[in-house]
Amino acid sequence: MSRFLKCFHDNGLLLYFEVEKLREHAVLDIQWFAKAFSKIIADKNHINKDCKTRLIKEWKSFNKTGELRDKVVDALWEDEPLYLKHKSEIMSYMEKLQMLVPLESFGAVSKGDMSWYVPCMNKKQFKANFCEDMWECSSILCYRFTSFAIFVFYRLVAYCISFLRWNVTTDGDHEGTLCLYQTAAVFDHNEHTVVVGTCSDEIQLQVLRIRPLAVDIEVSNEIGESVEHAIEKLTETFIDTNIFHKGFKCQNIICCGNDLSFTLESELSKIKAEETQCKCQLQKKHLINVQKTLGFWEKRKMSVSSTLMASGQDLEGQTRFAKLGMATNDVLNKAYRDILESEVLPCDIENNVNSLSNKKRMNLKLNPDQEDLLKKAKNSGYKDFDISLTYKFIRNICSTIPKPTKGKWGEEPAAGEVTVGDDVERIRSIRNRLTAHVNSASTPQTEFDDTWSTMSDICQRLETFTGKKYLDNLNDIKTLILRKEDEDAVIKNTKMQEIWERIKSNVLEFETMFKPNEGATN
């Protein structure tokens, strides 16, 4: 059914998303859904009597700031019982489509006071001279659109809040007022201020930092990559594949209507000189500092390129390796722990292990650290259990969990063998293959795609068995934009886990080998 609905969604016949909160419902009539939104963003002449009288103050506030309160939604839809009946689902779909964002999600209102931010309703004016002398500013990265820039901007603001999790800046002169405007949004991210704006047919981006601190090149590069990825994602369904062109503004004033300048990135990046005569539309001829303009957004890419040439490293392969590591350690390991907990509660596991026969207890081969985690499970649960430890317990003390199809633990399952035990073995196999590549810390695209497809299938099946959700988290990791330090941390953690487990395993074998038999004399 989900594949059927996804096919129709992809062809624009209905709305369906296979994610948490939405997978249980589908919007069969897109026009009906669009009408629900049109009632929310209607002007004063088209709102109902209740909003014009009893809630006029709240509606005027919404019409100015875009901040929509729950009771205003009820009033706007009071003549449409079906909208009110399915309000939760409709609002969730609007959130998914970046038509609005829950204010609660970024701490703008107290919990329980449900409100949303609707970007297209905001009429607050943004001051073009936002960047005063106290700020150290990056150059202005610009995306010039052939059409629809303003609509992409609305969704981009929602995307930055809901998906990138950027914090909206609050106005220091007006406590509690969000720096969200008709043509701009101001965010705090990684100790920098980020301005995302629109002007004419452009979306513009600038990164700032209060002097004397300089803008961190790594941070501005990461921000630029995140925004570009978001814009590509938001326009991926557009028929026109050349919907925008990437370039830079000459005047360093973001969202300035008088600034007609625009220089294509492709042209600027070809210039090797530090400065060049700018060929923009400004009447006054001027020079542009090529390295400084590009440096905020491309310096990391250039250094990466030179590093690649010098060392032969595959950075995309490292990113794929890191994402597999995150998926294995976070998502698949959680599924492992949920499988174990479905049969043995943390408060009982130590007793279960202690009640095993001596032979089975020896088969566990627990090292001292694992013995310590076993004792702590009564109070701490399974949250610190890694895949290696959890697998030992599933294999040796769980009797009701469906076993592998072949009837034996430790063997690679064949295609079509899909018991819970088979998927337990698949996870162990994925983890082992990952650590086998730990020295190169790189994964080829084909192997990544095959492994990710296998992990998706495992997550779908185990969701049915445990009743928990894994697929959404898996998909989030796949689309995540990782910073270099995040990748390095995952790779380092994977390497250290493998090395440490190998050491502890060797120590345990030596201890077992040289342990005197019971009853033997020294």
C-alpha positions, -999 to +999 in steps of 0.1 A: +000+000+000+028+024+009+045+018-025+012+024-043+006+056-024+042+068-030+038+061-067+007+083-069+024+110-047+054+111-071+030+116-100+012+145-082-021+127-078-022+127-040+000+136-010+017+108+010+049+107+031+062+075+046+074+092+078+063+093+114+030+112+120+021+111+083+024+075+072-010+065+086-028+091+064-029+103+028-044+134+013-065+121-017-078+155-028-049+180-032-073+208-041-092+203-008-058+205+010-048+236-009-081+252+000-074+246+037-042+267+034-059+294+013-083+299+041-054+304+065-036+330+044-068+349+032-069+387+034-093+406+057-120+407+030-122+369+029-120+359+066-151+349+084-171+370+108-156+354+140-121+365+130-133+400+120-149+405+154-140+383+184-105+374+172-096+405+152-067+414+175-051+379+171-058+379+133-042+413+128-011+401+147-010+371+125-015+392+094+015+413+104+040+389+119+030+355+104+026+340+139-006+320+138-023+309+170-043+277+173-076+294+181-073+315+149-070+283+129-102+270+145-120+303+137-108+303+101-120+267+096-151+269+117-173+266+085-154+235+074-160+206+099-137+182+080-108+206+083-113+208+121-118+170+123-084+164+106-066+195+118-037+176+133-030+157+101-035+187+079-011+209+099+015+180+099+013+179+061+017+217+059+048+214+082+063+186+060+058+208+029+075+238+047+043+259+044+045+267+081+066+258+112+055+251+148+067+281+169+070+256+198+097+238+179+122+266+184+111+278+218+091+309+207+061+301+228+056+281+260+049+244+257+012+237+251+004+271+236+003+258+200+012+283+174+028+283+139+049+306+119+036+311+083+064+329+064+042+341+035+020+361+059+049+381+075+048+418+066+074+431+090+100+452+071+137+443+071+163+471+072+188+467+044+215+484+065+213+455+090+251+450+088+266+480+107+302+487+114+302+464+145+299+433+123+325+413+104+307+401+073+311+375+047+305+382+010+269+378-001+262+344-018+233+348-042+210+325-060+193+343-090+160+326-100+142+326-133+109+326-113+094+317-079+122+330-058+098+344-031+080+311-028+113+292-025+124+317+001+093+311+023+099+274+023+136+278+028+130+298+060+108+270+073+134+244+063+162+263+082+140+262+113+125+227+112+152+207+094+185+225+099+174+234+135+189+269+133+178+292+162+159+323+152+175+354+166+155+376+189+154+414+187+175+429+215+155+461+214+122+443+216+124+414+240+109+382+227+104+396+192+117+371+165+139+385+138+117+371+111+107+395+083+089+397+051+121+394+030+146+381+055+152+358+085+181+361+110+195+330+127+220+322+154+241+292+143+275+279+156+284+313+173+276+332+140+247+352+128+232+340+095+209+362+073+188+345+047+170+371+025+152+376-008+152+406-031+136+408-066+143+374-081+171+364-058+177+345-025+208+359-007+229+345+021+254+363+044+272+352+076+283+377+102+301+378+135+305+406+160+340+422+159+368+417+167+359+380+160+363+371+123+339+350+104+351+313+106+356+300+070+347+265+080+314+277+095+304+299+065+313+270+041+291+246+061+262+272+061+266+277+024+265+240+017+234+235+039+215+263+022+224+252-013+214+216-004+181+230+009+174+250-022+182+221-045+158+199-024+130+225-025+133+229-062+138+193-072+103+189-085+105+220-107+103+212-145+129+238-153+163+222-143+180+257-146+157+274-122+185+294-106+221+305-111+247+308-083+268+340-079+278+369-057+267+405-050+293+433-052+278+457-027+280+441+008+244+451+017+220+422+019+185+426+005+193+460-011+168+467-039+192+492-055+220+466-058+217+454-094+251+437-093+255+399-099+286+380-108+283+343-117+303+320-095+314+300-126+330+331-141+346+343-109+361+310-100+381+309-133+400+341-124+434+334-108+442+370-100+435+383-064+415+412-078+397+418-111+376+445-128+339+437-120+316+434-150+284+438-130+256+462-139+267+490-115+274+522-133+305+529-113+334+507-123+351+490-094+374+461-085+363+429-068+385+409-045+381+374-060+398+354-032+379+372-005+345+369-023+350+331-030+369+324+002+339+324+026+322+297+005+349+278-014+381+279+006+373+246+022+364+231-011+397+243-026+418+229+003+399+196+001+406+194-036+443+199-031+443+174-002+426+149-024+452+153-052+480+150-027+468+120-007+444+102-030+416+103-003+380+099-013+362+124+009+328+114-005+336+078+004+345+090+039+312+107+042+294+075+031+315+055+057+306+080+084+269+078+076+270+040+077+287+043+111+261+066+124+232+045+111+248+013+126+257+028+160+225+048+165+196+032+146+205-005+142+220-007+177+188+008+191+168-019+172+192-045+188+185-032+223+147-031+217+148-067+205+166-077+237+142-057+259+112-073+242+121-105+260+143-095+289+138-063+309+170-046+321+161-052+357+161-090+351+190-095+328+217-100+355+196-127+371+190-144+338+227-145+330+236-158+365+210-186+361+227-199+330+247-231+332+285-228+335+289-238+299+265-212+285+279-186+309+314-192+294+300-190+259+290-153+266+327-144+270+320-112+288+350-089+294+352-069+327+337-038+311+307-058+298+303-075+332+301-040+347+275-029+321+255-060+330+254-051+366+245-015+359+216-025+336+192-027+365+194+011+370+208+024+337+189+001+312+205-010+279+215+025+267+252+018+270+251-017+254+269-017+221+261-041+192+287-067+202+274-070+238+237-069+228+242-096+202+257-119+228+227-116+250+202-120+221+220-151+210+225-168+244+196-158+266+167-150+244+145-180+237+113-166+223+127-144+196+124-160+162+157-177+153+175-175+120+159-195+092+189-218+090+184-226+127+220-216+136+234-183+149+265-169+133+257-176+097+250-150+070+212-152+060+203-157+024+180-134+004+144-141+014+152-152+049+136-126+070+130-138+105+140-115+134+170-138+139+180-133+103+179-095+107+199-098+139+226-116+119+224-090+090+230-062+115+260-080+129+273-086+094+269-049+084+288-039+115+316-064+108+319-051+072+321-016+085+349-023+108+367-043+081+370-010+062+380+010+092+416+016+080+405+032+048+374+047+064+358+049+029+328+032+013+322+030-025+289+044-037+276+010-049+283-007-016+268+022+003+236+020-018+233-018-013+240-016+024+215+013+029+188-006+011+194-036+033+193-014+065+160+001+053+144-033+048+157-044+082+142-013+099+108-018+083+106-054+094+118-047+130+094-018+133+066-044+130+083-067+156+092-041+183+065-015+176+093+012+176+102+036+148+136+033+131+131+042+094+126+080+100+159+083+119+177+063+092+163+086+065+174+116+085+210+104+087+210+098+049+200+134+041+222+149+069+249+173+059+280+163+079+307+187+089+343+174+086+347+173+124+315+152+126+328+127+101+362+125+118+345+119+152+324+090+138+354+075+120+376+078+151+349+063+173+345+033+149+383+028+148+386+030+186+357+006+191+373-020+169+408-016+184+395-017+220+372-047+214+401-066+197+423-059+227+397-070+252+389-101+232+426-111+231+430-105+268+399-126+276+413-154+254+446-153+272+429-153+306+408-183+296+438-201+281+459-198+312+431-201+338+439-233+359+413-260+358+391-264+388+407-287+414+442-283+398+471-275+421+494-245+415 
